[in-house]
Amino acid sequence: MRTIVIIGGSKGIGNAILTSQLNLNNNVFNISRTAPEINHPNLTHYNCDILNDELPDLESIDTLIYCPGSVNLKPISTLTIEDFRTDFEINVIGAVKTIKKYLKPLKNGNNPNILLFSTVAAKLGMPYHASVAASKSAIDGLTKSLGAELAPTIRVNAIAPTVTDTDLVSKILRNDKMKEVIAEKHPLKRYLNTSDVSALADFLISENASAISGQIFNLDCGIVTFKI
């Protein structure tokens, strides 16, 4: 039984990972502003605003997963400096704050590892993604740098998903026509659901991935690599 700490496990991708890890009979600590809509004897929830509140003290952690993110899609002409600052705070500063807080407990863990989240927009130029792409590109650099710095004790990896069917992107997938348009843009003619992402996360934080660190995995339905 492993101890998994998830920042932002109440909704979306984080909630899918939380549910999957509970099904694997692991102990899960969720830290977020709202509680998950699930009760389980192995689940402990801490109500916490990651940017403004003190994080709870934990003694030993096997896996730390930072899920919060933003989808702030605007033309550069309408993006404000505050937009960039807010996205960087959510995506990067929150992750750094969490890692610094739990570095010692992670070193006490069994095959300890950290999982972060990037985006395909950090690798594929996409209109209106300037703010989120800038902050998630910082996550790519953080993943590689910390992977090197913390080796061989703590593995660090990131997943870079394409469009995923969550509340966060509900404005993009707002109707059947838009869902069809988004799917058609991908070579595999589909976009992601949260279980696609949680399946990769389950692998990367498991013993089966003990030789993998410092990697950013494009979970992209082919959109970054293929031109068809």
C-alpha positions in Angstrom: 0.0 0.0 0.0 1.5 3.3 -1.1 0.8 6.8 0.1 -0.3 9.2 -2.6 -0.7 13.0 -2.1 -2.8 14.7 -4.8 -3.1 18.5 -5.0 -6.4 19.2 -6.8 -8.0 15.7 -6.7 -11.6 16.9 -6.3 -12.3 17.3 -10.0 -11.2 16.5 -13.5 -8.0 14.7 -14.1 -7.0 14.8 -10.4 -10.2 13.2 -9.4 -9.8 10.4 -12.0 -6.3 9.7 -10.6 -7.6 9.8 -7.0 -10.4 7.3 -7.8 -8.0 5.0 -9.7 -5.5 5.0 -6.8 -8.2 4.3 -4.3 -9.3 1.3 -6.4 -5.7 0.1 -6.2 -6.1 0.2 -2.4 -3.5 3.0 -1.9 -3.8 5.6 0.8 -4.7 8.9 -0.8 -4.4 12.4 0.7 -6.3 15.0 -1.3 -5.5 18.7 -0.8 -7.9 21.1 -2.5 -10.4 23.8 -1.9 -13.3 21.4 -2.3 -13.8 17.8 -1.1 -14.1 15.0 -3.6 -17.6 13.6 -4.0 -16.4 10.2 -2.8 -16.1 8.5 0.6 -13.5 5.8 1.1 -11.7 4.6 4.2 -8.3 5.2 2.5 -9.1 8.8 1.5 -8.2 11.8 3.7 -9.2 15.3 2.5 -7.5 18.6 3.6 -9.4 21.7 2.7 -6.7 24.1 1.5 -6.1 26.9 -1.0 -2.7 25.9 -2.4 -1.6 29.5 -3.1 -2.7 31.1 0.2 -2.9 28.5 2.9 -0.3 26.5 4.8 -0.1 22.9 3.6 -0.7 20.1 6.1 2.3 18.3 7.6 2.8 14.7 6.4 5.5 12.4 7.6 6.0 10.0 4.6 4.9 10.3 1.0 5.5 7.9 -1.9 4.0 10.0 -4.6 3.2 13.7 -5.0 0.9 14.7 -7.8 0.2 18.4 -8.6 -2.9 18.8 -10.8 -4.1 22.4 -10.6 -4.0 24.2 -13.9 -5.7 26.9 -16.0 -7.2 27.4 -19.4 -7.1 31.1 -20.1 -7.4 31.3 -23.9 -7.2 34.9 -25.1 -5.5 36.9 -27.8 -2.2 38.5 -26.6 -3.8 41.9 -27.1 -6.4 41.2 -24.4 -4.2 39.2 -22.0 -3.2 41.3 -19.1 0.1 41.1 -17.1 -2.1 39.9 -14.2 -3.4 37.1 -16.4 0.1 35.9 -17.0 1.0 36.3 -13.3 -2.1 34.4 -12.2 -1.5 31.5 -14.6 2.1 31.3 -13.5 1.1 31.3 -9.8 -1.4 28.5 -10.3 0.7 26.3 -12.6 4.3 26.9 -11.4 4.5 28.6 -8.0 1.9 26.3 -6.5 3.9 23.3 -7.7 7.1 24.7 -6.4 5.5 25.5 -3.0 4.2 22.0 -2.8 7.4 20.3 -3.8 9.4 22.3 -1.3 7.0 21.5 1.5 7.0 17.8 0.9 10.6 17.1 -0.2 11.6 15.7 3.1 8.5 13.4 3.4 9.2 12.2 -0.1 12.7 11.3 0.7 11.3 9.1 3.5 9.0 7.3 0.9 9.2 4.1 -1.0 10.3 4.6 -4.6 9.3 8.2 -4.2 8.2 10.2 -7.3 6.6 13.5 -8.3 4.1 13.9 -11.2 3.4 17.3 -12.7 1.2 18.4 -15.6 2.2 20.3 -18.7 0.3 20.8 -22.0 0.7 20.1 -25.7 0.5 23.8 -26.2 4.0 24.1 -24.7 5.4 22.2 -27.7 2.9 23.0 -30.5 2.3 26.7 -31.3 -1.4 27.3 -30.8 -3.2 30.7 -31.1 -4.6 32.2 -27.9 -2.4 30.0 -25.7 0.4 32.4 -24.8 -0.2 32.6 -21.1 -0.9 28.9 -20.4 1.9 27.8 -22.8 4.4 30.1 -21.0 3.6 28.8 -17.6 3.4 25.1 -18.6 6.7 25.5 -20.5 8.2 26.4 -17.1 6.8 23.1 -15.8 8.7 21.3 -18.6 11.9 22.9 -17.4 11.1 22.2 -13.8 10.5 18.6 -14.5 13.9 18.1 -16.2 15.8 20.2 -13.7 14.4 18.5 -10.6 14.6 15.1 -12.2 18.4 15.6 -12.5 18.8 17.3 -9.1 16.8 14.7 -7.1 18.2 11.6 -8.8 18.5 8.9 -7.8 16.2 9.3 -4.8 13.1 10.9 -6.3 11.8 10.5 -9.8 10.1 13.5 -11.5 7.9 13.3 -14.6 5.2 15.2 -16.3 2.2 14.5 -18.5 1.3 16.9 -21.3 -2.3 16.2 -22.3 -4.2 17.6 -25.3 -7.8 18.7 -24.9 -9.4 16.6 -22.1 -13.1 16.4 -21.3 -13.2 18.2 -17.9 -15.1 21.1 -16.4 -12.0 23.2 -17.0 -12.4 23.0 -20.8 -16.2 22.9 -20.9 -16.3 26.2 -22.9 -14.2 24.5 -25.6 -16.3 21.3 -25.7 -19.5 23.3 -25.4 -21.6 21.5 -27.9 -21.6 18.5 -30.3 -20.3 20.6 -33.2 -17.3 21.9 -31.2 -16.6 18.4 -30.0 -16.5 17.1 -33.6 -14.2 20.0 -34.6 -11.8 19.3 -31.8 -11.7 15.6 -32.5 -11.1 16.2 -36.2 -8.0 18.3 -35.5 -6.3 15.2 -33.9 -4.8 12.5 -36.1 -6.5 9.8 -34.0 -9.8 11.7 -34.5 -10.5 12.0 -30.8 -9.6 14.0 -27.7 -8.9 12.7 -24.2 -11.1 11.7 -21.4 -9.9 11.7 -17.8 -9.4 8.0 -17.7 -6.9 8.2 -20.5 -4.8 10.5 -18.4 -5.2 8.6 -15.1 -4.1 5.4 -16.8 -0.7 7.0 -17.8 -0.4 8.6 -14.4 -1.0 5.2 -12.7 1.9 3.8 -14.7 4.3 6.7 -14.2 4.0 6.6 -10.4 4.2 2.8 -10.2 7.2 0.5 -9.7 6.9 -0.4 -13.4 8.2 3.1 -14.2 11.2 3.0 -11.8 13.6 3.7 -14.7 11.8 6.8 -16.0 12.6 10.3 -14.8 12.8 13.8 -16.2 10.4 13.0 -19.0 7.4 15.0 -20.4 5.0 12.6 -22.0 2.8 13.9 -24.8 -0.6 12.4 -24.4 -1.8 14.0 -27.5 -3.9 11.8 -29.8 -1.1 12.4 -32.3 -1.5 16.1 -32.7 2.1 17.0 -31.7 4.0 14.3 -33.6 1.9 13.5 -36.7 0.9 15.6 -39.7 -1.8 13.6 -41.6 
